[in-house]
């Protein structure tokens, strides 16, 4: 049935690629799971259909939800990274920003035309107060533009930790002294071209133009000669450099210690992050199905007992995207449970068979279906065989392959199967 990939192994042309309008990775994974694991639970299917119906008719609300969800991170994956101790500051920032979306999502689901649908209940499993507390903790802690590695320094905001603030103040005071050194040397020694720099080889240095290099005081120690200038170091500058290096090391060690403690605190909330991630995925999957239904004129199927399949003006969900499809009807029930479909090669017989199977499957994931009206009996399995190749190396002709596959269907299917 080419649910998630075609018989050539491509995703394009599959049912998943056709109905996938998700904006998040978790939503895409969940939609794939639904398609490969259809349900028989009528309560679950009715809840999904009610949700898709509400979103299909609330175009503006659905669009606002999708715009909000598009900025959400993959919380289920991030929760795993935090729990394993591999998450960096950027991942914690993504968690913070995604948790901050919850109030907007909740407002969209509860304050407008979606309020009477089952959609607000999607958030019921989330401890919203705990989510707000965690977001606030991360907002107070992590800098808005943290470094890539957790040992660089600059991970935390001012005010998060008193000892860290004190180290930062001392570091900035030492850097300010360095920043003003060139101007002080110019005034004190009457030099015109002086700058202060730092590199991995020389550390901090004073650079003086070649024409004035002979005028520097004896207290300046020469370290390098360049084409147009010379570099010097002073005892005071060397002392300041040692102080800065000491402060940077202390700051890095303290920030790493604080970050590990924060990451461990977030790890204790992994279940909460999983709950939020699952809710976002469900809303995204509902929006995807509603978007496709609204854009393609799909209808809400009526679910019935096994043995009934009644489709008015049905279409193949994938084929209708690439060609002008002529709709057709299908009637099956307990008395008329078998159809013999005949016609020449390439006349649409296989498409008609697949269409019946896919409409049934779509109904059993809680999706609208490509038809003007459809009554779909909830089945325990869908069995189909279309086309065959011989397997001569195994001693099986085309006819033998077909008969063995048909035999498997007859032995496996029940009276509640399609």
N, C-alpha and C positions, 0 to 999 in steps of 0.2 A: 504493500500500500504506500510505500515511499513516505513514511511519516516524518522522519528526521533527515533522511538522505535518499537520493535517487538510487536506482539500481546500478548506476555508474559510480556511485560513491560521492556524488556532489550534494552539497546542502541546497544550492539553488534548484528550484523546481520541486522541493519537498513541501509537505503540508506545513511543517514548522516554519520554513522560510516564508511561506505565503501569509500566515496569520500572525507572524511575529512583528509587532509594533512596540515591543518593550523598549524602555529607555534605561534599564539597569541590568547588570549581569545576573543578579539573583532572580529578577523577574524572568529573564530569558531561560535560566536553568529550571525554574518552576514550571514555565509553560511547556518546556520539553518533557518534564516529568509527567505533567498531566496528560500529554499526548501519548506517552508510552505506557501510562498506567491509568487507563480509563476506569471509572467507578460505577458501581451498581447502587450505592447508597443514595436513595431518593432525596433524603434530607440535605445531604451535601450538594447534590446536583441542583436541587431547587434553590438553595442559598446562592450558589454560583450564578445560576440563571437570573435570579432576582438582582444580583449585583451587576451583572453585565447589562441587563435591561435598564437599570437606573443610569449607568454611565453612558449607555448608547443614546439615551434621550437627553442627557445633560452635557451637551457638547462643550460649553464654556467651562463648566466645572471640571470636566475630564481633561480639557487642555491645560487648565491651571494646575491640576494634579500632576500631569505628565511633566510640565515645566519644573515643578518643585522636585519631583522624583529624579529628574535627569541630573541633578546636582548631588544625589546621594551616593555615598561610597558603599562598597560591598561589606556590610557589617558582619555578615557570617564569616567571611574570609578573614577580616580584621580581628574578629574575636579569637580565631585560631592562632593568628600571629601573636597577639597579646599573650594568650595563654602559654605559648611556647617560648616566650621571652625574646622573640625576634622582631617585634614591632619597634620602629623608631619614632622620633618626635612627629614626623610627617603623618604617620599612621594615626597617632593620637589626635593630631589636629583634624584629620579626616573624620574620626569618630565624633569629635566635638561638633564639627560642622553638620554632620548627618543627624545627630541627636537634636540639633537646633531646628531641624525641619519639622519635628513632630508637632509643635503647636499649629503650624500652618496646615499640615495635613489634617489634623484633627478638626480644625476650624472649617476646612473645605468639606469634610465628611458630615459634620454635625450641624452646621449653621445654615445650609442651603437646601436645594432640592434633593440632595442625596441623603438627607437626615432620616427619611422614612424607610430607607433600604437597609439591607443587612451590612452595608459597608462600615458604619461606625463600629460595629462589633468586632471588626478586624483588629482594632486597637485594644480590645478588652484584655488580652493576655499580657499587655505591657504595663509594668509598674511605672506609670508616667511620672510620679513624684521622684522615684529613684533615678529615672532617666534625666530629669531636670537637675537633680543634685549632681550627677556625674558630669553633665555638660557644664555646670557652673564650676565644678572643681577643675576641669580641664581648661575652661575659659580663664580662670584665675592663674593657672600655672603656665601653660605652654605659650611661648611667644608666637605672634601672628606669622612670622616668617622664620621658622626654626632652621638650624643647619641640617645638612644631610646626615651627619654622623652624630652620635650622642656623646662623643668625647671632645667635640670642638669648642664647647662653651656657647652661650647665647641661647640656651634652650628655654629659659624661664623668664617670665615677666618680673618687673620690679614689684616688690611687695609680697612675693610669694614666700620668701624665706629671709629672715633678718640677717643671718650670717652671710648668706650669698650676697645680699644687698651691700653689706659692709665691704666684702671683697671687691665687688664691682666698683664701689665708690673709690676705694684705694687704687684700683687699676686705672680708673678714669683720671684720677688726680695725677698719677705717674705719667699717663699718656699726654695729659695737658701740659705737663712740664716739658716733655719731649717736643710737643707741637710748637711751644713758644721759644724753644732753644735757639733756632736760627735767628730770629729777630733780636734776641738778647745778645748773641755773639756779634751781630752786625753793629749794634749800638756800642757795645763795650770795646770792641777792637777796631772799629772803623772799617770793617770789611764790606764789600759790595755784593759779592756773589757767594752766598752761603746757603746750604740746604742740609737737612737732616733726613737720612733714609735708613732703611733696614732691609737686609736680605739674609738668606740662610747661611751664606759664606762668612760675611763680615759682621753680622749682627747689626746693632745700631752704629752709625758712623756720621761724622760731620764731613760734608763735601765742600771744598773751597776751590774757586776758579784758579787755574794754573798761574795767572798773572799775579794773584794775591797770596799764593801758597807760602811764599817766603816771609809773609808778614804775620803768620799765625804765632801765637805764644809758644814758648818752649814746653809748656805743660801739655801741648797737643802731641799725641804719639802717631806718627805716620804709619798707615796700614796698607795703602795701595795707591799707585799712580795710574791715572787714566790719560787719555789723549789730551783732554782740555781741563782736567781738574785733578785734585789729589784728595784722598780720603784720610781722615784722622779720627782718633778716638781720645776721649778725656777720661780721667779717673771718675769724675762725677757722672758722666754719661754711662760708663761701664757699670757703676753702682746702680744707676736707675734701670739699666737693662736687666741686671740680676734681680732687682725688685720686681720688675714687670714679669719676668719669666717665672719667678716664684709665685706671684699672684695668679698668673694664668694657669699654672699647674694646680694650685689650690682650688681655683675656681672650677677647672675641668673635673677634678676629683669629686668636689662637692656636688656639682651639677649631675655627674653620672650617678652618684649615690642617691640623690634626690629623684632622678629620673627612674632608676630601678624601683624605688619605693612606690612611685606614682604608677609605673607600669604594673606592678604587682597588685596595687589597689584596683586598677582597671580590670585586671585579670579576674578578680573576684566577682566582677559584674559580667562575665562572659555570657551567662544565661540570659541576662537582660539584653545584651547586644544581639544575641541570637533571636530573641523575641521581636525586637525592633526590625532586624533584618528580614525575618519571615513575613512580618506585616507589610513591609515595603514591597517585598517580592509579590505577595498576593494582590496588593492594590495595582501594581504594575501589570501583572498578568491579566487582571480583570480589565484594565484600561486598554490593553492590547486587543483582547477579544472584542471589546465594545467598539473600538476604533475601526476594526475590520468589518464588523457587522454593519455599522452605520454607513461606511463608505461603499459597501457592496450590496446593500439591500437584503441582508440576511434576516431570517425570521427566527423568533423564539420557538423551539420545538415543544410540543406537548409530550410529556413522558407517559408511557403506558406500560401495560404488562407485556412480558415477552410473547412473541408470536405476532405482533402487529407492527406493520411498517407502512405508513400512508403518506406519500410525498406528492405535493402539488407543485408543478413547475420547478423541479429540482435541477441543480446544476452541479458539475464537478468543481470543487472549490479551487483547485489548482488550474485546471484547463481553462476555466472562465476568465482567468487573468491574462491569457495570451491569445485568445481567439474569440470570435463572436459565437457564443454558445447557445444552442437551441435547447430551451428547457424541456423537460419531460417528466411524466408522472410515473409513480410506482405504487402498486397496491399488493400487499401481502397480509394475510391473516391466518387464523387457525385452519380455516377451510381452504384457503388459497395460499398454501405455503410453498409453492414451487412454480417457477416460471421457466419456460424454455425460450431462450432468446436466440434467434437465427439471423444470418445475414452474411454477406461476403466479407472477405478480409478488409481491415481498415474501415469498417463501417460504424464503429463505435460500440461494439458489444462489450469489450473490456472496460471502456470508459463508463458505461452504464452500470456494470457490476461494481467497479471501484467506487463510483459515485454513491451507490446505496450503502456500501461499507463505510465510507468516510463520513457521510451524513450521520449514520448511526454512532460512529465513534465520536464525532464532534459533540453530539448531544450528550454523550456520556462522559465528557470532560466539563460539561456545564457551559458550552458555547452555543451561540446562535448558529444556524445552518443555512446553506445556500439554497433556499426554496421560498415559494410564496407562502406555503404552510406545510407543516410536517408533524405527524404523530409518530413517535419513535418508541417501540417497545424496548425496554431495558434488557439487554442480553448478557449472557455470561461469557460470550466469546464470539469473535468474528473469524470465520474461516474462508479463505479465498485462494484460488490458484488460477493464475493467468499466464498463458504461454509456457513453453518448456524447451529445454535443450537436451539433446541426447548425451549420455555419459557412457560412450562406447568402451572406454578404457575399463570401466567397472561392469561392462556387459549389460548396460541398460540403454535401450532405445528410447526415443522420444515418447513413444506410446507407453513404455514401461514406467518411465519417470512420471508421466501423467497419472497412470493408474495407481502407482504407489502413493503419490501425494493425495489423490482422491481417497484411497483406502485409509490413509491417516486421518483425513477429515471425517469420514464416516464412522471411524472407531472412536474419535475424540469428541465430536460435537454431541450436545445434548438437545433436548426438545426446547431449551431456552437459548439456543445459539442461532446466529445468523450465518 
